[in-house]
Amino acid sequence: MHHGRPLLLDLGGTRTPCPAEGLEQRAGAVNSEATQAIWRDVTAVLIRPDARIAWAGTDTDPQRRAADCLTTLRTLCR
């Protein structure tokens, strides 16, 4: 996050494929697994450079998840 770019946390434990063109160029990505019950249904989280959550997804389809995240990034990076 010190690079001034949003960070995409993939909480499903597998790398979110980026079929949505431009996702990897706009945000960093980290694979992780949710260990706290509060994150049980969340599959991905987009964190702004100021450490605020910009978007959280619950969709289990990686392509839809990536497209939703890119839509949020386009809004953030106007």
ZAKOL-658434 format. One line per field, with one value per atom (N, C-alpha, C): atom name; x, y, z. Coordinates in pm, 1 decimal. Example, Ala and Ser with C-alpha at 12.3 -4.5 7.8 and 13.67 -1.06 7.14 Angstrom:
BEGIN
atomo <- (N; CA; C; N; CA; C)
u <- (1319.0; 1230.0; 1320.0; 1285.0; 1367.0; 1290.0)
v <- (-569.0; -450.0; -330.0; -225.0; -106.0; 3.0)
w <- (780.0; 780.0; 780.0; 708.0; 714.0; 787.0)
END
This chain:
BEGIN
atomo <- (N; CA; C; N; CA; C; N; CA; C; N; CA; C; N; CA; C; N; CA; C; N; CA; C; N; CA; C; N; CA; C; N; CA; C; N; CA; C; N; CA; C; N; CA; C; N; CA; C; N; CA; C; N; CA; C; N; CA; C; N; CA; C; N; CA; C; N; CA; C; N; CA; C; N; CA; C; N; CA; C; N; CA; C; N; CA; C; N; CA; C; N; CA; C; N; CA; C; N; CA; C; N; CA; C; N; CA; C; N; CA; C; N; CA; C; N; CA; C; N; CA; C; N; CA; C; N; CA; C; N; CA; C; N; CA; C; N; CA; C; N; CA; C; N; CA; C; N; CA; C; N; CA; C; N; CA; C; N; CA; C; N; CA; C; N; CA; C; N; CA; C; N; CA; C; N; CA; C; N; CA; C; N; CA; C; N; CA; C; N; CA; C; N; CA; C; N; CA; C; N; CA; C; N; CA; C; N; CA; C; N; CA; C; N; CA; C; N; CA; C; N; CA; C; N; CA; C; N; CA; C; N; CA; C; N; CA; C; N; CA; C; N; CA; C; N; CA; C; N; CA; C; N; CA; C; N; CA; C; N; CA; C; N; CA; C; N; CA; C; N; CA; C)
u <- (81.2; 0.0; 86.8; 213.3; 301.3; 327.2; 280.6; 294.9; 179.2; 84.2; -28.7; -133.3; -134.1; -232.9; -323.6; -447.4; -536.0; -480.7; -529.0; -485.6; -607.3; -602.8; -709.8; -669.1; -746.6; -724.7; -818.7; -763.0; -842.5; -849.8; -964.7; -980.2; -1019.6; -1029.1; -1060.7; -939.1; -820.7; -698.4; -639.6; -704.3; -650.6; -647.4; -551.7; -535.4; -658.7; -717.0; -831.9; -784.6; -835.8; -797.6; -848.2; -777.2; -811.1; -856.2; -972.5; -1020.1; -1066.3; -1094.4; -1134.2; -1007.1; -995.9; -874.8; -844.0; -720.1; -676.6; -674.1; -725.8; -731.0; -591.4; -504.1; -370.4; -286.3; -315.0; -239.8; -285.9; -405.5; -461.3; -449.8; -427.5; -425.5; -325.4; -268.5; -187.3; -281.5; -230.1; -314.5; -240.9; -314.2; -259.1; -357.0; -303.7; -386.2; -385.5; -498.9; -509.8; -628.6; -643.7; -762.6; -820.4; -951.6; -1019.1; -1015.1; -969.0; -963.4; -1062.4; -1112.5; -1208.6; -1350.2; -1441.3; -1579.7; -1647.6; -1610.3; -1673.1; -1649.8; -1541.8; -1507.4; -1552.6; -1630.0; -1667.4; -1723.9; -1813.4; -1877.6; -1811.1; -1709.2; -1641.3; -1534.7; -1535.1; -1437.9; -1326.1; -1350.0; -1248.2; -1276.8; -1167.6; -1179.2; -1083.7; -1132.5; -1048.3; -1024.0; -896.3; -858.8; -793.7; -845.1; -790.8; -652.0; -572.0; -440.0; -443.0; -555.1; -564.5; -616.1; -616.9; -651.0; -800.8; -884.5; -1029.3; -1077.5; -1178.5; -1234.5; -1322.2; -1289.2; -1364.7; -1474.5; -1450.1; -1543.6; -1514.9; -1619.3; -1606.6; -1702.0; -1652.5; -1734.1; -1762.3; -1879.5; -1917.2; -1940.6; -1922.3; -1945.5; -1836.0; -1873.4; -1774.1; -1721.7; -1783.4; -1735.5; -1620.5; -1498.6; -1383.0; -1394.5; -1457.7; -1468.3; -1562.6; -1675.0; -1767.3; -1704.2; -1631.4; -1564.5; -1461.9; -1383.3; -1283.0; -1350.1; -1459.4; -1530.6; -1589.2; -1646.6; -1700.3; -1590.7; -1478.0; -1364.9; -1314.9; -1305.9; -1260.4; -1356.4; -1485.6; -1584.2; -1558.3; -1530.8; -1500.3; -1370.6; -1269.7; -1143.1; -1160.2; -1240.8; -1265.9; -1328.2; -1415.3; -1476.7; -1374.1; -1286.6; -1184.0; -1078.9; -1042.8; -929.6; -972.2; -1074.7; -1119.1; -1026.4)
v <- (-117.7; 0.0; 125.7; 111.8; 227.9; 279.4; 207.0; 251.0; 340.3; 364.5; 450.9; 384.9; 251.7; 178.1; 99.7; 79.1; -6.6; -149.0; -223.9; -361.5; -453.0; -556.1; -654.3; -776.5; -807.1; -928.7; -1035.7; -1144.5; -1258.9; -1352.2; -1356.8; -1435.4; -1579.6; -1615.4; -1753.0; -1843.0; -1784.4; -1862.7; -1892.8; -1846.5; -1866.4; -1732.5; -1716.1; -1590.3; -1561.9; -1443.0; -1403.0; -1380.6; -1457.8; -1429.3; -1290.9; -1226.0; -1088.2; -1078.9; -1137.4; -1126.9; -986.0; -906.5; -767.6; -689.1; -643.3; -574.5; -454.6; -446.9; -332.9; -354.8; -466.7; -488.2; -496.0; -574.9; -591.5; -463.9; -378.3; -254.0; -149.9; -163.8; -62.7; -96.8; -223.6; -263.2; -375.0; -377.7; -490.8; -603.5; -724.9; -838.0; -927.5; -976.6; -1064.8; -1179.6; -1300.0; -1416.9; -1437.9; -1473.7; -1496.8; -1587.8; -1628.6; -1703.3; -1635.5; -1621.4; -1558.3; -1652.2; -1601.9; -1683.9; -1636.2; -1515.7; -1461.6; -1485.6; -1516.5; -1547.1; -1431.6; -1309.1; -1192.4; -1191.0; -1253.5; -1255.8; -1385.0; -1467.4; -1601.1; -1601.7; -1510.7; -1510.4; -1417.9; -1346.8; -1251.6; -1325.3; -1304.8; -1372.7; -1279.9; -1148.9; -1052.8; -917.0; -842.0; -708.6; -615.9; -500.1; -398.5; -289.1; -267.1; -169.0; -49.6; 68.6; 191.8; 219.2; 304.8; 337.8; 400.8; 461.3; 518.5; 416.0; 288.3; 173.6; 158.7; 227.4; 209.6; 104.4; 28.4; -72.0; -1.5; -21.6; 40.6; -53.0; -184.0; -281.4; -415.9; -491.0; -629.3; -713.9; -823.9; -909.8; -1043.8; -1097.4; -1229.0; -1328.0; -1282.1; -1367.2; -1473.0; -1596.7; -1703.7; -1723.9; -1656.7; -1666.6; -1567.2; -1615.4; -1526.5; -1420.6; -1453.2; -1356.1; -1242.2; -1274.0; -1167.8; -1085.4; -1151.9; -1082.4; -982.8; -1025.9; -937.0; -820.0; -845.5; -738.2; -637.5; -685.8; -596.5; -511.4; -573.9; -501.5; -393.4; -425.1; -327.1; -209.1; -235.5; -126.8; -33.2; -89.8; -8.7; 69.2; 5.2; 73.5; 190.9; 172.9; 283.7; 401.7; 375.0; 481.9; 551.1; 472.3; 528.5; 609.0; 564.6; 623.5; 721.2; 796.1; 896.1; 1012.3)
w <- (0.0; 0.0; 0.0; 27.6; 26.1; -115.5; -216.7; -355.3; -398.4; -309.6; -342.3; -430.2; -432.8; -511.8; -417.9; -458.5; -379.0; -372.5; -277.0; -258.0; -260.4; -343.0; -351.6; -271.1; -166.5; -88.9; -140.2; -189.1; -231.8; -112.7; -46.2; 75.4; 48.9; -76.5; -111.2; -109.5; -90.6; -87.2; -223.7; -330.0; -464.6; -535.8; -623.1; -695.8; -779.1; -762.0; -842.3; -985.4; -1080.8; -1218.6; -1256.9; -1342.5; -1378.6; -1522.9; -1556.0; -1692.7; -1725.0; -1620.8; -1641.0; -1671.8; -1793.2; -1838.3; -1749.9; -1705.1; -1626.6; -1476.8; -1428.1; -1283.4; -1222.4; -1281.0; -1224.1; -1233.7; -1332.6; -1344.9; -1243.8; -1190.5; -1100.5; -953.3; -920.5; -779.6; -756.8; -637.1; -596.0; -556.3; -548.5; -511.3; -413.0; -313.6; -212.2; -190.6; -186.8; -155.4; -5.1; 47.9; 190.5; 216.3; 339.4; 379.0; 501.1; 503.1; 615.5; 736.0; 848.7; 969.2; 1075.4; 1060.6; 1155.4; 1105.3; 1194.1; 1156.9; 1083.1; 1113.9; 1050.6; 899.1; 852.2; 710.3; 642.5; 710.3; 664.0; 521.7; 488.1; 356.4; 255.6; 296.6; 208.4; 128.6; -2.9; -89.2; -136.9; -132.1; -175.3; -112.0; -86.3; -27.1; -101.4; -139.5; -202.0; -99.0; -67.3; 34.3; -34.5; -4.0; -61.4; -3.7; -68.4; -16.1; 123.9; 163.0; 298.0; 399.3; 361.0; 446.4; 475.0; 402.5; 417.4; 318.4; 357.5; 267.5; 164.7; 37.7; -71.4; -122.1; -110.4; -165.1; -100.8; -76.8; -29.6; -112.3; -161.9; -246.1; -181.3; -212.3; -161.3; -274.6; -397.0; -513.3; -522.4; -541.9; -551.3; -693.4; -791.5; -929.1; -948.6; -975.6; -984.8; -1094.7; -1206.2; -1315.0; -1278.2; -1217.9; -1173.8; -1062.9; -974.4; -864.4; -919.4; -1017.2; -1077.3; -1148.7; -1218.5; -1288.9; -1189.2; -1079.2; -975.7; -913.9; -889.6; -831.5; -927.3; -1055.5; -1154.4; -1162.5; -1153.8; -1153.2; -1035.8; -919.6; -801.3; -821.8; -879.5; -904.9; -1000.6; -1101.7; -1196.7; -1125.6; -1030.1; -952.9; -863.5; -801.5; -712.5; -788.1; -906.2; -979.0; -1086.7; -1060.6; -1159.1; -1162.7)
END
